[in-house]
Amino acid sequence: MLNSLLLAGLTGAAAVAVALVLAYARRLHPGPLVDGAVRLAGLGYAIPGAVIAVGVLVPLTALDRAVAGALERHFGLSVGLLLTGSIAALVYAYLVRFLAISTNTVEASLAKVTPSMEAASRTLGLGTLATLRRVHAPIIRGSLFSAALLVFVDVMKELPATLIIRPFNFDTLATRTFTLASDERLADAALPALAIVVAGLVPVILLSRAIARSRPGDSP
């Protein structure tokens, strides 16, 4: 359960951060290049997790070999593979898979912020980042929580990418359930399967309360 919560939490936070950058860039500089980048980033949701896992391993393995070769040539260090089969690689695969969810949610919330509010902040001397932090972020805070929640729930039950990329001796609730069910140990598989539901319910309740408090008029 701790492994599943760790992966889901890291991916949810990273997905919201990347989605906010993409959505804000599209708002500030609309054009074919930015629109194409945002659409390309959202293609992963239409691709099976196993395909994404294999696609992620190819560039990560090449990068690992290049880094390991450079370190061995210049410093005489033999480090092996640093990224392949690590938690960072798994989180990256999850980002590719579920970034479309957070991006669509953040874009929809940013569209509700009128350009006049942004123009007013610029008139008062705020820059781009300050406007995002002091104007946009408080208004769309509830949507940011919602985006993190959606990604969190999807990561909790993701199986194919986790089976392929996970580190050795690193199990999640989904992989544990799959292993036990494959061995026909259905009674034993019921516990981690129910734990997925329980582990997902607690953040849902907490984030739902945070979303409710972040809505206008719900806080003093």
ABEGO torsion letter per residue (X at the ends): XAAAAAAAAAAAAAAAAAAAAAAAAAAABBEAAAAAAAAAAAAAAABBAAAAAAAAAAAAAAAAAAAAAAAAAAAGBBAEBAABGBAAAAAAAAAAAAAAAAAAAAAAAAAABBAAAAAAAAAAGBBAAAAAAAAAAAAAAAAAAAAAAAAAAAAAABAAAAAAABBBGBBBAAAAAAAAAAAGBAAAAAAAAAAAAAAAAAAAAAAAAAAAAABBGABX
